[in-house]
Amino acid sequence: MPDCSRSAEPASTVDRTATREVAAMPSDVQFVTLTEPFRPELLAHCYRILGSIHDAEDLVQETYLRAWRAFDGFEGRSSVRRWLYKIATMACLTALETRSRRPLPSGLGAPEDDHRVVVAPREPSAAWLQPAPDALFGATDPAAIVAGRTGVRLAFIAALQYLSARQRAVLTLRDVLGFRTAEVAEMLDTTLAAVDSALRRARTRLADIGPVEDGLAEPDEGTMRTLLDGYVDAFSRADPDALVNLLRVDVELEMPPTPTWFTGRRAVVGFLADRVLRPDLWRLTPTHANGQPAVVVHRHAGDERYEPYGIQVLTLIGTRIARITAFNDPSLVPTFDFVSKPAP
């Protein structure tokens, strides 16, 4: 039988109780107003720690769910931004307890300088590093992209994968986001000494790995656009000679999920000419990923259909392309589809 015990209470008492209960519950409008502006930067934060844009999107959703559930207990003892970063960071650290680092082929073995070598079979089941579209981080204009490059550069994200999960969190919170040591200690439920120690170890490890391309002599926006357009044109026309003029002598090419990667313009152009470039086979759509020029790649699938194939991210030095990172993973394309779609 239903419990009717409260029916004996005066109506005014019941109304006051209900009012207190409603007041204690988080308001949808209030929650969204306070927290939604931080979603793009929280996504970038989770991506830095996890190395996967798919995982980062999932963890940001988890962050907002946890924040919603805890919102009625948030008393403003810290800023909303710092509170959300604490939730997001702890969610990422929990997720990484059961996940391994996400490498690029260049982090697994030495490169090849002869395009005629036997290429290793694809390893799609491996957890590879993933690129991320700038637009997801709120960087849709050139000025914002330039300002945010150091935090999401592909080489930097790859270097972070060599750190322990907690070192990644400390380094990104302190060096990328600029939180104070005391704030980071509070977020991670640890001590000031532990934060300082983790930060020193992380910085030392990154220095041992080598440059992470955060001080490159990049071209201006006009030159960058000319390079990207030239690359798209040469690739689409299957013109290796045109590519030669765009690449540095020491250019590198890696193609996850294929472990084999190449170094040197002769090897890179030779591999592309012999095994990749074919007239009317590829459709490339310019975009930006990780603060760098990139293309969304579709492959001709018969008739007039083009199917998703992957994302290529270009690293530029001066007026040449220094690295081509071709993520040959069709599942990445929908993440970029809202940014730029191929012509029908």
Secondary structure, 3 states (H helix, E strand, C coil): CCCCHHHHCCHHHHHHHHHHHHHHCCCHHHHHHHHHHHHHHHHHHHHHHHCCHHHHHHHHHHHHHHHHHHHHHCCCCCCHHHHHHHHHHHHHHHHHCCCCCCCCHHHCCCCECCCCCCCCCCCCCCCCCCCCEHHHHCCCCHHHHHHHHHHHCHHHHHHHCCCCHHHHHHHHHHHHCCCCHHHHHHHCCCCHHHHHHHHHHHHHHHHHHCCCCCCCCCCCHHHHHHHHHHHHHHHHCCCHHHHHCCEEEEEEEEECCEEEEEECHHHHHHHHHHHCCCCCCEEEEEEEECCEEEEEEEEECCCCCEEEEEEEEEEEECCEEEEEEEECCHHHHHHHHCCCCCCC
